[in-house]
């Protein structure tokens, strides 16, 4: 079970970096060309980031010094 939590934590970390990268890229593209890149594309990535923050608060933290 400990391996699964580490893998899940790594997947969530990679996902968080990807979502932040997409948000920053879409913020720039929306600012530079709002007709071709509307705010609707940007809001969905923001919702995903909020969902990721909620998921992080709900899941138990990965503690390497866990004592049984």
Residue frames as a rotation matrix with the C-alpha (Angstrom) as fourth column:
UNK 1
0.566 0.825 0.000 0.00
0.825 -0.566 0.000 0.00
0.000 0.000 -1.000 0.00
UNK 2
0.343 -0.523 -0.780 2.94
0.232 -0.758 0.610 2.30
-0.910 -0.390 -0.139 0.66
UNK 3
-0.709 -0.601 0.370 4.19
0.469 -0.011 0.883 1.89
-0.526 0.799 0.290 -2.92
UNK 4
-0.094 0.780 0.618 0.76
0.968 -0.075 0.241 2.79
0.235 0.621 -0.748 -4.26
UNK 5
0.747 0.390 -0.539 0.63
0.556 -0.810 0.184 5.99
-0.365 -0.437 -0.822 -2.23
UNK 6
-0.140 -0.871 -0.471 4.08
0.142 -0.489 0.861 7.03
-0.980 0.054 0.193 -3.46
UNK 7
-0.732 -0.071 0.677 3.11
0.663 0.151 0.733 6.35
-0.154 0.986 -0.064 -7.07
UNK 8
0.307 0.929 0.208 -0.15
0.934 -0.336 0.119 8.24
0.181 0.158 -0.971 -6.62
UNK 9
0.552 -0.184 -0.814 1.70
0.352 -0.833 0.427 11.16
-0.756 -0.522 -0.394 -5.07
UNK 10
-0.574 -0.818 -0.027 4.13
0.244 -0.203 0.948 11.24
-0.782 0.538 0.316 -7.99
UNK 11
-0.463 0.499 0.732 1.30
0.872 0.112 0.476 11.12
0.156 0.859 -0.487 -10.54
UNK 12
0.628 0.728 -0.276 -0.49
0.772 -0.628 0.100 13.97
-0.101 -0.276 -0.956 -8.76
UNK 13
0.149 -0.670 -0.727 2.71
0.217 -0.695 0.685 16.02
-0.965 -0.261 0.042 -8.71
UNK 14
-0.812 -0.439 0.385 3.29
0.427 0.004 0.904 15.55
-0.398 0.899 0.184 -12.45
UNK 15
-0.072 0.882 0.466 -0.36
0.964 -0.058 0.258 16.33
0.254 0.468 -0.846 -13.14
UNK 16
0.609 0.285 -0.740 -0.16
0.588 -0.788 0.181 19.50
-0.532 -0.546 -0.647 -11.07
UNK 17
-0.358 -0.816 -0.454 2.90
0.133 -0.525 0.840 20.71
-0.924 0.240 0.296 -12.99
UNK 18
-0.754 0.118 0.647 1.19
0.657 0.169 0.735 20.01
-0.022 0.979 -0.205 -16.31
UNK 19
0.319 0.947 0.041 -1.97
0.941 -0.322 0.103 21.88
0.111 0.006 -0.994 -15.31
UNK 20
0.433 -0.235 -0.870 0.05
0.319 -0.863 0.391 24.88
-0.843 -0.447 -0.299 -14.11
UNK 21
-0.700 -0.710 0.073 2.04
0.265 -0.164 0.950 24.85
-0.663 0.685 0.303 -17.36
UNK 22
-0.436 0.623 0.649 -1.19
0.865 0.093 0.492 24.81
0.246 0.776 -0.580 -19.40
UNK 23
0.566 0.670 -0.480 -2.67
0.785 -0.616 0.067 27.64
-0.250 -0.415 -0.875 -17.31
UNK 24
0.030 -0.638 -0.769 0.38
0.140 -0.759 0.635 29.87
-0.990 -0.127 0.066 -17.77
UNK 25
-0.849 -0.340 0.404 0.53
0.404 0.073 0.912 29.11
-0.340 0.938 0.075 -21.50
UNK 26
-0.142 0.884 0.444 -3.18
0.941 -0.019 0.339 29.80
0.308 0.466 -0.829 -21.99
UNK 27
0.484 0.236 -0.843 -2.95
0.590 -0.799 0.116 33.00
-0.646 -0.553 -0.526 -19.93
UNK 28
-0.468 -0.743 -0.479 -0.27
0.037 -0.558 0.829 34.25
-0.883 0.370 0.289 -22.29
UNK 29
-0.856 0.151 0.495 -2.13
0.517 0.230 0.824 33.12
0.011 0.961 -0.275 -25.42
UNK 30
0.189 0.980 -0.061 -5.42
0.982 -0.188 0.031 34.62
0.019 -0.066 -0.998 -24.22
UNK 31
0.300 -0.154 -0.941 -3.68
0.323 -0.912 0.252 37.91
-0.898 -0.379 -0.225 -23.49
UNK 32
-0.646 -0.686 -0.336 -1.91
-0.082 -0.375 0.923 38.03
-0.759 0.624 0.186 -26.84
UNK 33
-0.869 0.383 -0.311 -4.74
-0.325 0.030 0.945 36.73
0.372 0.923 0.099 -29.06
UNK 34
-0.694 0.610 0.383 -8.14
-0.368 0.157 -0.917 36.71
-0.619 -0.777 0.115 -27.29
UNK 35
0.144 0.784 -0.603 -10.12
-0.976 0.013 -0.216 35.93
-0.161 0.620 0.768 -30.46
UNK 36
0.020 -0.214 -0.977 -8.35
-0.572 0.799 -0.187 32.66
0.820 0.562 -0.106 -31.21
UNK 37
-0.608 -0.270 -0.747 -7.90
0.429 0.680 -0.595 31.63
0.668 -0.682 -0.298 -27.55
UNK 38
0.155 0.750 0.643 -11.04
-0.303 -0.584 0.753 32.54
0.940 -0.311 0.137 -25.58
UNK 39
-0.403 -0.279 0.872 -11.27
-0.882 -0.134 -0.451 32.46
0.243 -0.951 -0.192 -21.79
UNK 40
0.680 0.723 0.120 -13.41
-0.731 0.657 0.181 29.30
0.052 -0.211 0.976 -21.92
UNK 41
0.512 -0.578 -0.635 -10.32
0.064 0.763 -0.643 27.22
0.856 0.289 0.428 -22.66
UNK 42
-0.494 -0.780 0.383 -8.57
-0.268 -0.283 -0.921 28.75
0.827 -0.558 -0.070 -19.69
UNK 43
-0.021 0.551 0.835 -11.38
-0.978 -0.185 0.098 28.27
0.208 -0.814 0.542 -17.18
UNK 44
0.847 0.349 -0.402 -11.47
-0.300 0.936 0.182 24.48
0.439 -0.033 0.898 -17.58
UNK 45
0.028 -0.910 -0.415 -7.80
0.360 0.396 -0.845 24.22
0.933 -0.125 0.339 -16.68
UNK 46
-0.562 -0.149 0.814 -8.46
-0.589 -0.618 -0.520 26.45
0.581 -0.772 0.260 -13.68
UNK 47
0.498 0.809 0.313 -11.27
-0.839 0.358 0.411 24.12
0.220 -0.467 0.857 -12.59
UNK 48
0.668 -0.322 -0.671 -8.90
0.166 0.943 -0.287 21.16
0.726 0.080 0.683 -12.91
UNK 49
-0.457 -0.874 0.166 -6.35
0.058 -0.216 -0.975 22.93
0.888 -0.436 0.149 -10.73
UNK 50
-0.243 0.473 0.847 -9.00
-0.922 -0.383 -0.051 23.64
0.301 -0.793 0.530 -8.09
UNK 51
0.814 0.524 -0.252 -10.06
-0.455 0.844 0.283 19.98
0.361 -0.116 0.925 -8.22
UNK 52
0.209 -0.827 -0.521 -6.42
0.310 0.562 -0.767 18.96
0.927 -0.001 0.374 -7.77
UNK 53
-0.624 -0.397 0.672 -6.10
-0.434 -0.539 -0.722 21.22
0.649 -0.743 0.164 -4.72
UNK 54
0.262 0.804 0.533 -9.27
-0.953 0.129 0.275 19.73
0.152 -0.580 0.800 -3.26
UNK 55
0.780 -0.005 -0.625 -8.04
-0.090 0.989 -0.119 16.21
0.619 0.149 0.771 -3.99
UNK 56
-0.259 -0.961 -0.096 -4.75
0.118 0.067 -0.991 16.97
0.959 -0.268 0.096 -2.25
UNK 57
-0.525 0.098 0.846 -6.59
-0.774 -0.467 -0.427 18.16
0.353 -0.879 0.321 0.86
UNK 58
0.558 0.817 0.145 -8.85
-0.819 0.512 0.260 15.09
0.138 -0.264 0.955 0.96
UNK 59
0.611 -0.387 -0.691 -6.19
0.083 0.899 -0.431 12.42
0.788 0.206 0.581 0.40
UNK 60
0.915 -0.355 -0.192 -4.00
0.217 0.034 0.976 11.49
-0.339 -0.934 0.108 3.36
UNK 61
0.599 -0.761 -0.250 -0.49
-0.801 -0.570 -0.185 12.91
-0.002 0.311 -0.950 3.23
UNK 62
0.729 -0.467 -0.500 2.39
0.196 0.842 -0.502 10.66
0.656 0.268 0.706 2.28
UNK 63
0.663 -0.477 0.577 4.51
-0.748 -0.399 0.530 10.36
-0.023 -0.783 -0.621 5.39
UNK 64
0.286 -0.644 -0.710 7.81
-0.326 0.632 -0.704 8.49
0.901 0.432 -0.029 4.97
UNK 65
-0.763 -0.597 0.249 8.48
-0.398 0.131 -0.908 8.40
0.509 -0.792 -0.337 8.73
UNK 66
0.254 0.959 0.128 5.24
-0.773 0.122 0.622 6.58
0.581 -0.257 0.772 9.45
UNK 67
-0.832 -0.482 0.276 5.42
-0.541 0.594 -0.596 4.35
0.123 -0.645 -0.754 12.52
UNK 68
-0.070 0.808 -0.585 3.15
-0.312 0.540 0.782 1.30
0.948 0.237 0.214 12.80
